[in-house]
Amino acid sequence: MGKTSEKSNGQAVQNDFRNIRKKRRSRVSTPTTASMSPYTKRIIDKNENILKEYSINSR
């Protein structure tokens, strides 16, 4: 995204990216995800964030 005049807005965006990264990492390592079938996992990921599915599969 381009630069925003508001510092607080940019900070919020950065925090969002950080949270997504944290969530992605924890989701992959949690036992609940591992026990889920790939099909259900895919549906949940599509609902939350389609990009998340690709990042999990690429590993």
mmCIF file as Biopython writes it, N, C-alpha, C and O atoms, coordinates in Angstrom:
data_model
#
loop_
_atom_site.group_PDB
_atom_site.id
_atom_site.type_symbol
_atom_site.label_atom_id
_atom_site.label_alt_id
_atom_site.label_comp_id
_atom_site.label_asym_id
_atom_site.label_entity_id
_atom_site.label_seq_id
_atom_site.pdbx_PDB_ins_code
_atom_site.Cartn_x
_atom_site.Cartn_y
_atom_site.Cartn_z
_atom_site.occupancy
_atom_site.B_iso_or_equiv
_atom_site.auth_seq_id
_atom_site.auth_asym_id
_atom_site.pdbx_PDB_model_num
ATOM 1   N N  . MET A ? 1  ? 0.837   -1.195  0.000  1.0 0.0 1  A 1 
ATOM 2   C CA . MET A ? 1  ? 0.000   0.000   0.000  1.0 0.0 1  A 1 
ATOM 3   C C  . MET A ? 1  ? 0.877   1.251   0.000  1.0 0.0 1  A 1 
ATOM 4   O O  . MET A ? 1  ? 2.029   1.212   0.432  1.0 0.0 1  A 1 
ATOM 5   N N  . GLY A ? 2  ? 0.321   2.363   -0.489 1.0 0.0 2  A 1 
ATOM 6   C CA . GLY A ? 2  ? 1.066   3.606   -0.525 1.0 0.0 2  A 1 
ATOM 7   C C  . GLY A ? 2  ? 1.195   4.215   0.854  1.0 0.0 2  A 1 
ATOM 8   O O  . GLY A ? 2  ? 0.593   3.740   1.817  1.0 0.0 2  A 1 
ATOM 9   N N  . LYS A ? 3  ? 1.990   5.276   0.940  1.0 0.0 3  A 1 
ATOM 10  C CA . LYS A ? 3  ? 2.195   5.925   2.242  1.0 0.0 3  A 1 
ATOM 11  C C  . LYS A ? 3  ? 0.924   6.660   2.646  1.0 0.0 3  A 1 
ATOM 12  O O  . LYS A ? 3  ? 0.253   7.264   1.810  1.0 0.0 3  A 1 
ATOM 13  N N  . THR A ? 4  ? 0.602   6.605   3.928  1.0 0.0 4  A 1 
ATOM 14  C CA . THR A ? 4  ? -0.564  7.330   4.431  1.0 0.0 4  A 1 
ATOM 15  C C  . THR A ? 4  ? -0.086  8.512   5.251  1.0 0.0 4  A 1 
ATOM 16  O O  . THR A ? 4  ? 0.956   8.443   5.903  1.0 0.0 4  A 1 
ATOM 17  N N  . SER A ? 5  ? -0.848  9.598   5.219  1.0 0.0 5  A 1 
ATOM 18  C CA . SER A ? 5  ? -0.451  10.790  5.956  1.0 0.0 5  A 1 
ATOM 19  C C  . SER A ? 5  ? -0.572  10.565  7.459  1.0 0.0 5  A 1 
ATOM 20  O O  . SER A ? 5  ? 0.137   11.196  8.243  1.0 0.0 5  A 1 
ATOM 21  N N  . GLU A ? 6  ? -1.466  9.668   7.859  1.0 0.0 6  A 1 
ATOM 22  C CA . GLU A ? 6  ? -1.665  9.414   9.292  1.0 0.0 6  A 1 
ATOM 23  C C  . GLU A ? 6  ? -0.713  8.317   9.762  1.0 0.0 6  A 1 
ATOM 24  O O  . GLU A ? 6  ? -0.692  7.216   9.212  1.0 0.0 6  A 1 
ATOM 25  N N  . LYS A ? 7  ? 0.066   8.635   10.781 1.0 0.0 7  A 1 
ATOM 26  C CA . LYS A ? 7  ? 1.003   7.639   11.314 1.0 0.0 7  A 1 
ATOM 27  C C  . LYS A ? 7  ? 0.243   6.483   11.955 1.0 0.0 7  A 1 
ATOM 28  O O  . LYS A ? 7  ? 0.609   5.319   11.793 1.0 0.0 7  A 1 
ATOM 29  N N  . SER A ? 8  ? -0.820  6.818   12.685 1.0 0.0 8  A 1 
ATOM 30  C CA . SER A ? 8  ? -1.578  5.787   13.408 1.0 0.0 8  A 1 
ATOM 31  C C  . SER A ? 8  ? -2.147  4.754   12.433 1.0 0.0 8  A 1 
ATOM 32  O O  . SER A ? 8  ? -2.178  3.560   12.734 1.0 0.0 8  A 1 
ATOM 33  N N  . ASN A ? 9  ? -2.591  5.214   11.279 1.0 0.0 9  A 1 
ATOM 34  C CA . ASN A ? 9  ? -3.155  4.310   10.282 1.0 0.0 9  A 1 
ATOM 35  C C  . ASN A ? 9  ? -2.091  3.329   9.789  1.0 0.0 9  A 1 
ATOM 36  O O  . ASN A ? 9  ? -2.343  2.127   9.703  1.0 0.0 9  A 1 
ATOM 37  N N  . GLY A ? 10 ? -0.927  3.833   9.473  1.0 0.0 10 A 1 
ATOM 38  C CA . GLY A ? 10 ? 0.167   2.977   9.018  1.0 0.0 10 A 1 
ATOM 39  C C  . GLY A ? 10 ? 0.549   1.971   10.082 1.0 0.0 10 A 1 
ATOM 40  O O  . GLY A ? 10 ? 0.838   0.811   9.785  1.0 0.0 10 A 1 
ATOM 41  N N  . GLN A ? 11 ? 0.548   2.428   11.331 1.0 0.0 11 A 1 
ATOM 42  C CA . GLN A ? 11 ? 0.880   1.525   12.436 1.0 0.0 11 A 1 
ATOM 43  C C  . GLN A ? 11 ? -0.143  0.406   12.517 1.0 0.0 11 A 1 
ATOM 44  O O  . GLN A ? 11 ? 0.211   -0.753  12.730 1.0 0.0 11 A 1 
ATOM 45  N N  . ALA A ? 12 ? -1.414  0.753   12.345 1.0 0.0 12 A 1 
ATOM 46  C CA . ALA A ? 12 ? -2.479  -0.253  12.417 1.0 0.0 12 A 1 
ATOM 47  C C  . ALA A ? 12 ? -2.287  -1.299  11.325 1.0 0.0 12 A 1 
ATOM 48  O O  . ALA A ? 12 ? -2.457  -2.495  11.564 1.0 0.0 12 A 1 
ATOM 49  N N  . VAL A ? 13 ? -1.934  -0.846  10.131 1.0 0.0 13 A 1 
ATOM 50  C CA . VAL A ? 13 ? -1.713  -1.780  9.023  1.0 0.0 13 A 1 
ATOM 51  C C  . VAL A ? 13 ? -0.560  -2.724  9.349  1.0 0.0 13 A 1 
ATOM 52  O O  . VAL A ? 13 ? -0.644  -3.931  9.120  1.0 0.0 13 A 1 
ATOM 53  N N  . GLN A ? 14 ? 0.526   -2.150  9.891  1.0 0.0 14 A 1 
ATOM 54  C CA . GLN A ? 14 ? 1.675   -2.983  10.258 1.0 0.0 14 A 1 
ATOM 55  C C  . GLN A ? 14 ? 1.274   -4.022  11.293 1.0 0.0 14 A 1 
ATOM 56  O O  . GLN A ? 14 ? 1.664   -5.186  11.202 1.0 0.0 14 A 1 
ATOM 57  N N  . ASN A ? 15 ? 0.486   -3.591  12.286 1.0 0.0 15 A 1 
ATOM 58  C CA . ASN A ? 15 ? 0.056   -4.518  13.331 1.0 0.0 15 A 1 
ATOM 59  C C  . ASN A ? 15 ? -0.792  -5.635  12.741 1.0 0.0 15 A 1 
ATOM 60  O O  . ASN A ? 15 ? -0.675  -6.789  13.154 1.0 0.0 15 A 1 
ATOM 61  N N  . ASP A ? 16 ? -1.646  -5.299  11.780 1.0 0.0 16 A 1 
ATOM 62  C CA . ASP A ? 16 ? -2.481  -6.318  11.136 1.0 0.0 16 A 1 
ATOM 63  C C  . ASP A ? 16 ? -1.603  -7.380  10.476 1.0 0.0 16 A 1 
ATOM 64  O O  . ASP A ? 16 ? -1.843  -8.577  10.633 1.0 0.0 16 A 1 
ATOM 65  N N  . PHE A ? 17 ? -0.592  -6.940  9.743  1.0 0.0 17 A 1 
ATOM 66  C CA . PHE A ? 17 ? 0.294   -7.898  9.070  1.0 0.0 17 A 1 
ATOM 67  C C  . PHE A ? 17 ? 0.999   -8.785  10.088 1.0 0.0 17 A 1 
ATOM 68  O O  . PHE A ? 17 ? 1.156   -9.989  9.888  1.0 0.0 17 A 1 
ATOM 69  N N  . ARG A ? 18 ? 1.425   -8.148  11.204 1.0 0.0 18 A 1 
ATOM 70  C CA . ARG A ? 18 ? 2.128   -8.903  12.238 1.0 0.0 18 A 1 
ATOM 71  C C  . ARG A ? 18 ? 1.202   -9.958  12.837 1.0 0.0 18 A 1 
ATOM 72  O O  . ARG A ? 18 ? 1.601   -11.101 13.058 1.0 0.0 18 A 1 
ATOM 73  N N  . ASN A ? 19 ? -0.051  -9.551  13.098 1.0 0.0 19 A 1 
ATOM 74  C CA . ASN A ? 19 ? -1.015  -10.491 13.682 1.0 0.0 19 A 1 
ATOM 75  C C  . ASN A ? 19 ? -1.305  -11.640 12.734 1.0 0.0 19 A 1 
ATOM 76  O O  . ASN A ? 19 ? -1.388  -12.792 13.159 1.0 0.0 19 A 1 
ATOM 77  N N  . ILE A ? 20 ? -1.459  -11.336 11.457 1.0 0.0 20 A 1 
ATOM 78  C CA . ILE A ? 20 ? -1.740  -12.387 10.470 1.0 0.0 20 A 1 
ATOM 79  C C  . ILE A ? 20 ? -0.585  -13.385 10.447 1.0 0.0 20 A 1 
ATOM 80  O O  . ILE A ? 20 ? -0.799  -14.596 10.403 1.0 0.0 20 A 1 
ATOM 81  N N  . ARG A ? 21 ? 0.646   -12.862 10.477 1.0 0.0 21 A 1 
ATOM 82  C CA . ARG A ? 21 ? 1.815   -13.734 10.448 1.0 0.0 21 A 1 
ATOM 83  C C  . ARG A ? 21 ? 1.841   -14.629 11.686 1.0 0.0 21 A 1 
ATOM 84  O O  . ARG A ? 21 ? 2.121   -15.824 11.599 1.0 0.0 21 A 1 
ATOM 85  N N  . LYS A ? 22 ? 1.542   -14.025 12.846 1.0 0.0 22 A 1 
ATOM 86  C CA . LYS A ? 22 ? 1.532   -14.801 14.093 1.0 0.0 22 A 1 
ATOM 87  C C  . LYS A ? 22 ? 0.470   -15.886 14.025 1.0 0.0 22 A 1 
ATOM 88  O O  . LYS A ? 22 ? 0.726   -17.044 14.356 1.0 0.0 22 A 1 
ATOM 89  N N  . LYS A ? 23 ? -0.734  -15.495 13.589 1.0 0.0 23 A 1 
ATOM 90  C CA . LYS A ? 23 ? -1.845  -16.449 13.507 1.0 0.0 23 A 1 
ATOM 91  C C  . LYS A ? 23 ? -1.488  -17.601 12.575 1.0 0.0 23 A 1 
ATOM 92  O O  . LYS A ? 23 ? -1.724  -18.768 12.888 1.0 0.0 23 A 1 
ATOM 93  N N  . ARG A ? 24 ? -0.915  -17.253 11.424 1.0 0.0 24 A 1 
ATOM 94  C CA . ARG A ? 24 ? -0.571  -18.272 10.429 1.0 0.0 24 A 1 
ATOM 95  C C  . ARG A ? 24 ? 0.384   -19.289 11.040 1.0 0.0 24 A 1 
ATOM 96  O O  . ARG A ? 24 ? 0.211   -20.497 10.880 1.0 0.0 24 A 1 
ATOM 97  N N  . ARG A ? 25 ? 1.406   -18.777 11.750 1.0 0.0 25 A 1 
ATOM 98  C CA . ARG A ? 25 ? 2.418   -19.652 12.322 1.0 0.0 25 A 1 
ATOM 99  C C  . ARG A ? 25 ? 1.798   -20.573 13.372 1.0 0.0 25 A 1 
ATOM 100 O O  . ARG A ? 25 ? 2.061   -21.776 13.394 1.0 0.0 25 A 1 
ATOM 101 N N  . SER A ? 26 ? 0.969   -19.988 14.241 1.0 0.0 26 A 1 
ATOM 102 C CA . SER A ? 26 ? 0.389   -20.787 15.325 1.0 0.0 26 A 1 
ATOM 103 C C  . SER A ? 26 ? -0.621  -21.788 14.770 1.0 0.0 26 A 1 
ATOM 104 O O  . SER A ? 26 ? -0.737  -22.905 15.275 1.0 0.0 26 A 1 
ATOM 105 N N  . ARG A ? 27 ? -1.348  -21.383 13.730 1.0 0.0 27 A 1 
ATOM 106 C CA . ARG A ? 27 ? -2.371  -22.273 13.181 1.0 0.0 27 A 1 
ATOM 107 C C  . ARG A ? 27 ? -1.725  -23.534 12.608 1.0 0.0 27 A 1 
ATOM 108 O O  . ARG A ? 27 ? -2.239  -24.635 12.803 1.0 0.0 27 A 1 
ATOM 109 N N  . VAL A ? 28 ? -0.617  -23.383 11.913 1.0 0.0 28 A 1 
ATOM 110 C CA . VAL A ? 28 ? 0.044   -24.531 11.284 1.0 0.0 28 A 1 
ATOM 111 C C  . VAL A ? 28 ? 0.535   -25.517 12.342 1.0 0.0 28 A 1 
ATOM 112 O O  . VAL A ? 28 ? 0.482   -26.730 12.141 1.0 0.0 28 A 1 
ATOM 113 N N  . SER A ? 29 ? 1.012   -24.988 13.471 1.0 0.0 29 A 1 
ATOM 114 C CA . SER A ? 29 ? 1.619   -25.855 14.476 1.0 0.0 29 A 1 
ATOM 115 C C  . SER A ? 29 ? 0.609   -26.414 15.482 1.0 0.0 29 A 1 
ATOM 116 O O  . SER A ? 29 ? 0.943   -27.324 16.242 1.0 0.0 29 A 1 
ATOM 117 N N  . THR A ? 30 ? -0.622  -25.884 15.501 1.0 0.0 30 A 1 
ATOM 118 C CA . THR A ? 30 ? -1.584  -26.356 16.501 1.0 0.0 30 A 1 
ATOM 119 C C  . THR A ? 30 ? -2.078  -27.753 16.173 1.0 0.0 30 A 1 
ATOM 120 O O  . THR A ? 30 ? -2.271  -28.071 14.999 1.0 0.0 30 A 1 
ATOM 121 N N  . PRO A ? 31 ? -2.289  -28.598 17.178 1.0 0.0 31 A 1 
ATOM 122 C CA . PRO A ? 31 ? -2.760  -29.969 16.959 1.0 0.0 31 A 1 
ATOM 123 C C  . PRO A ? 31 ? -4.166  -30.009 16.352 1.0 0.0 31 A 1 
ATOM 124 O O  . PRO A ? 31 ? -4.502  -30.940 15.620 1.0 0.0 31 A 1 
ATOM 125 N N  . THR A ? 32 ? -4.985  -28.996 16.658 1.0 0.0 32 A 1 
ATOM 126 C CA . THR A ? 32 ? -6.363  -28.990 16.144 1.0 0.0 32 A 1 
ATOM 127 C C  . THR A ? 32 ? -6.369  -28.968 14.619 1.0 0.0 32 A 1 
ATOM 128 O O  . THR A ? 32 ? -7.166  -29.666 13.992 1.0 0.0 32 A 1 
ATOM 129 N N  . THR A ? 33 ? -5.485  -28.169 14.019 1.0 0.0 33 A 1 
ATOM 130 C CA . THR A ? 33 ? -5.427  -28.095 12.558 1.0 0.0 33 A 1 
ATOM 131 C C  . THR A ? 33 ? -4.948  -29.413 11.975 1.0 0.0 33 A 1 
ATOM 132 O O  . THR A ? 33 ? -5.451  -29.876 10.951 1.0 0.0 33 A 1 
ATOM 133 N N  . ALA A ? 34 ? -3.965  -30.013 12.645 1.0 0.0 34 A 1 
ATOM 134 C CA . ALA A ? 34 ? -3.395  -31.263 12.150 1.0 0.0 34 A 1 
ATOM 135 C C  . ALA A ? 34 ? -4.451  -32.366 12.141 1.0 0.0 34 A 1 
ATOM 136 O O  . ALA A ? 34 ? -4.490  -33.197 11.234 1.0 0.0 34 A 1 
ATOM 137 N N  . SER A ? 35 ? -5.312  -32.361 13.172 1.0 0.0 35 A 1 
ATOM 138 C CA . SER A ? 35 ? -6.319  -33.421 13.277 1.0 0.0 35 A 1 
ATOM 139 C C  . SER A ? 35 ? -7.473  -33.190 12.300 1.0 0.0 35 A 1 
ATOM 140 O O  . SER A ? 35 ? -8.199  -34.123 11.957 1.0 0.0 35 A 1 
ATOM 141 N N  . MET A ? 36 ? -7.637  -31.946 11.856 1.0 0.0 36 A 1 
ATOM 142 C CA . MET A ? 36 ? -8.702  -31.651 10.892 1.0 0.0 36 A 1 
ATOM 143 C C  . MET A ? 36 ? -8.378  -32.260 9.531  1.0 0.0 36 A 1 
ATOM 144 O O  . MET A ? 36 ? -7.212  -32.405 9.164  1.0 0.0 36 A 1 
ATOM 145 N N  . SER A ? 37 ? -9.420  -32.610 8.795  1.0 0.0 37 A 1 
ATOM 146 C CA . SER A ? 37 ? -9.191  -33.125 7.447  1.0 0.0 37 A 1 
ATOM 147 C C  . SER A ? 37 ? -8.793  -31.968 6.541  1.0 0.0 37 A 1 
ATOM 148 O O  . SER A ? 37 ? -9.208  -30.834 6.782  1.0 0.0 37 A 1 
ATOM 149 N N  . PRO A ? 38 ? -7.998  -32.226 5.504  1.0 0.0 38 A 1 
ATOM 150 C CA . PRO A ? 38 ? -7.555  -31.161 4.590  1.0 0.0 38 A 1 
ATOM 151 C C  . PRO A ? 38 ? -8.728  -30.414 3.980  1.0 0.0 38 A 1 
ATOM 152 O O  . PRO A ? 38 ? -8.640  -29.215 3.714  1.0 0.0 38 A 1 
ATOM 153 N N  . TYR A ? 39 ? -9.832  -31.129 3.759  1.0 0.0 39 A 1 
ATOM 154 C CA . TYR A ? 39 ? -11.005 -30.510 3.135  1.0 0.0 39 A 1 
ATOM 155 C C  . TYR A ? 39 ? -11.584 -29.424 4.033  1.0 0.0 39 A 1 
ATOM 156 O O  . TYR A ? 39 ? -11.833 -28.309 3.576  1.0 0.0 39 A 1 
ATOM 157 N N  . THR A ? 40 ? -11.801 -29.746 5.315  1.0 0.0 40 A 1 
ATOM 158 C CA . THR A ? 40 ? -12.356 -28.751 6.243  1.0 0.0 40 A 1 
ATOM 159 C C  . THR A ? 40 ? -11.388 -27.596 6.408  1.0 0.0 40 A 1 
ATOM 160 O O  . THR A ? 40 ? -11.798 -26.437 6.459  1.0 0.0 40 A 1 
ATOM 161 N N  . LYS A ? 41 ? -10.099 -27.914 6.490  1.0 0.0 41 A 1 
ATOM 162 C CA . LYS A ? 41 ? -9.069  -26.892 6.644  1.0 0.0 41 A 1 
ATOM 163 C C  . LYS A ? 41 ? -9.163  -25.888 5.502  1.0 0.0 41 A 1 
ATOM 164 O O  . LYS A ? 41 ? -9.077  -24.678 5.711  1.0 0.0 41 A 1 
ATOM 165 N N  . ARG A ? 42 ? -9.340  -26.409 4.297  1.0 0.0 42 A 1 
ATOM 166 C CA . ARG A ? 42 ? -9.397  -25.550 3.119  1.0 0.0 42 A 1 
ATOM 167 C C  . ARG A ? 42 ? -10.587 -24.603 3.214  1.0 0.0 42 A 1 
ATOM 168 O O  . ARG A ? 42 ? -10.462 -23.414 2.922  1.0 0.0 42 A 1 
ATOM 169 N N  . ILE A ? 43 ? -11.739 -25.125 3.621  1.0 0.0 43 A 1 
ATOM 170 C CA . ILE A ? 43 ? -12.948 -24.299 3.709  1.0 0.0 43 A 1 
ATOM 171 C C  . ILE A ? 43 ? -12.743 -23.182 4.729  1.0 0.0 43 A 1 
ATOM 172 O O  . ILE A ? 43 ? -13.065 -22.025 4.458  1.0 0.0 43 A 1 
ATOM 173 N N  . ILE A ? 44 ? -12.210 -23.525 5.892  1.0 0.0 44 A 1 
ATOM 174 C CA . ILE A ? 44 ? -11.992 -22.518 6.937  1.0 0.0 44 A 1 
ATOM 175 C C  . ILE A ? 44 ? -11.030 -21.449 6.440  1.0 0.0 44 A 1 
ATOM 176 O O  . ILE A ? 44 ? -11.264 -20.257 6.637  1.0 0.0 44 A 1 
ATOM 177 N N  . ASP A ? 45 ? -9.953  -21.872 5.800  1.0 0.0 45 A 1 
ATOM 178 C CA . ASP A ? 45 ? -8.972  -20.914 5.306  1.0 0.0 45 A 1 
ATOM 179 C C  . ASP A ? 45 ? -9.576  -20.005 4.242  1.0 0.0 45 A 1 
ATOM 180 O O  . ASP A ? 45 ? -9.262  -18.816 4.196  1.0 0.0 45 A 1 
ATOM 181 N N  . LYS A ? 46 ? -10.443 -20.554 3.382  1.0 0.0 46 A 1 
ATOM 182 C CA . LYS A ? 46 ? -11.072 -19.721 2.345  1.0 0.0 46 A 1 
ATOM 183 C C  . LYS A ? 46 ? -11.947 -18.662 2.998  1.0 0.0 46 A 1 
ATOM 184 O O  . LYS A ? 46 ? -11.987 -17.518 2.546  1.0 0.0 46 A 1 
ATOM 185 N N  . ASN A ? 47 ? -12.650 -19.045 4.064  1.0 0.0 47 A 1 
ATOM 186 C CA . ASN A ? 47 ? -13.507 -18.085 4.755  1.0 0.0 47 A 1 
ATOM 187 C C  . ASN A ? 47 ? -12.681 -16.983 5.409  1.0 0.0 47 A 1 
ATOM 188 O O  . ASN A ? 47 ? -13.069 -15.815 5.368  1.0 0.0 47 A 1 
ATOM 189 N N  . GLU A ? 48 ? -11.558 -17.336 6.008  1.0 0.0 48 A 1 
ATOM 190 C CA . GLU A ? 48 ? -10.743 -16.350 6.716  1.0 0.0 48 A 1 
ATOM 191 C C  . GLU A ? 48 ? -9.870  -15.568 5.748  1.0 0.0 48 A 1 
ATOM 192 O O  . GLU A ? 48 ? -9.945  -14.341 5.679  1.0 0.0 48 A 1 
ATOM 193 N N  . ASN A ? 49 ? -9.052  -16.279 5.010  1.0 0.0 49 A 1 
ATOM 194 C CA . ASN A ? 49 ? -8.133  -15.604 4.092  1.0 0.0 49 A 1 
ATOM 195 C C  . ASN A ? 49 ? -7.628  -16.604 3.058  1.0 0.0 49 A 1 
ATOM 196 O O  . ASN A ? 49 ? -6.970  -17.587 3.400  1.0 0.0 49 A 1 
ATOM 197 N N  . ILE A ? 50 ? -7.942  -16.342 1.784  1.0 0.0 50 A 1 
ATOM 198 C CA . ILE A ? 50 ? -7.563  -17.280 0.725  1.0 0.0 50 A 1 
ATOM 199 C C  . ILE A ? 50 ? -6.038  -17.393 0.630  1.0 0.0 50 A 1 
ATOM 200 O O  . ILE A ? 50 ? -5.512  -18.475 0.368  1.0 0.0 50 A 1 
ATOM 201 N N  . LEU A ? 51 ? -5.339  -16.298 0.838  1.0 0.0 51 A 1 
ATOM 202 C CA . LEU A ? 51 ? -3.875  -16.323 0.744  1.0 0.0 51 A 1 
ATOM 203 C C  . LEU A ? 51 ? -3.272  -17.266 1.770  1.0 0.0 51 A 1 
ATOM 204 O O  . LEU A ? 51 ? -2.229  -17.875 1.533  1.0 0.0 51 A 1 
ATOM 205 N N  . LYS A ? 52 ? -3.951  -17.383 2.932  1.0 0.0 52 A 1 
ATOM 206 C CA . LYS A ? 52 ? -3.431  -18.238 3.998  1.0 0.0 52 A 1 
ATOM 207 C C  . LYS A ? 52 ? -3.303  -19.674 3.499  1.0 0.0 52 A 1 
ATOM 208 O O  . LYS A ? 52 ? -2.343  -20.370 3.829  1.0 0.0 52 A 1 
ATOM 209 N N  . GLU A ? 53 ? -4.287  -20.114 2.693  1.0 0.0 53 A 1 
ATOM 210 C CA . GLU A ? 53 ? -4.276  -21.486 2.179  1.0 0.0 53 A 1 
ATOM 211 C C  . GLU A ? 53 ? -3.006  -21.726 1.357  1.0 0.0 53 A 1 
ATOM 212 O O  . GLU A ? 53 ? -2.334  -22.745 1.517  1.0 0.0 53 A 1 
ATOM 213 N N  . TYR A ? 54 ? -2.689  -20.771 0.474  1.0 0.0 54 A 1 
ATOM 214 C CA . TYR A ? 54 ? -1.524  -20.942 -0.387 1.0 0.0 54 A 1 
ATOM 215 C C  . TYR A ? 54 ? -0.239  -20.977 0.431  1.0 0.0 54 A 1 
ATOM 216 O O  . TYR A ? 54 ? 0.658   -21.772 0.152  1.0 0.0 54 A 1 
ATOM 217 N N  . SER A ? 55 ? -0.151  -20.111 1.444  1.0 0.0 55 A 1 
ATOM 218 C CA . SER A ? 55 ? 1.078   -20.062 2.239  1.0 0.0 55 A 1 
ATOM 219 C C  . SER A ? 55 ? 1.271   -21.367 3.001  1.0 0.0 55 A 1 
ATOM 220 O O  . SER A ? 55 ? 2.404   -21.815 3.178  1.0 0.0 55 A 1 
ATOM 221 N N  . ILE A ? 56 ? 0.185   -21.983 3.453  1.0 0.0 56 A 1 
ATOM 222 C CA . ILE A ? 56 ? 0.296   -23.259 4.172  1.0 0.0 56 A 1 
ATOM 223 C C  . ILE A ? 56 ? 0.727   -24.363 3.198  1.0 0.0 56 A 1 
ATOM 224 O O  . ILE A ? 56 ? 1.583   -25.186 3.523  1.0 0.0 56 A 1 
ATOM 225 N N  . ASN A ? 57 ? 0.128   -24.371 2.007  1.0 0.0 57 A 1 
ATOM 226 C CA . ASN A ? 57 ? 0.422   -25.430 1.045  1.0 0.0 57 A 1 
ATOM 227 C C  . ASN A ? 57 ? 1.838   -25.323 0.479  1.0 0.0 57 A 1 
ATOM 228 O O  . ASN A ? 57 ? 2.447   -26.334 0.131  1.0 0.0 57 A 1 
ATOM 229 N N  . SER A ? 58 ? 2.357   -24.111 0.388  1.0 0.0 58 A 1 
ATOM 230 C CA . SER A ? 58 ? 3.669   -23.924 -0.231 1.0 0.0 58 A 1 
ATOM 231 C C  . SER A ? 58 ? 4.777   -24.490 0.651  1.0 0.0 58 A 1 
ATOM 232 O O  . SER A ? 58 ? 5.863   -24.790 0.155  1.0 0.0 58 A 1 
ATOM 233 N N  . ARG A ? 59 ? 4.522   -24.641 1.950  1.0 0.0 59 A 1 
ATOM 234 C CA . ARG A ? 59 ? 5.564   -25.151 2.852  1.0 0.0 59 A 1 
ATOM 235 C C  . ARG A ? 59 ? 5.724   -26.635 2.696  1.0 0.0 59 A 1 
ATOM 236 O O  . ARG A ? 59 ? 6.555   -27.241 3.373  1.0 0.0 59 A 1 
#
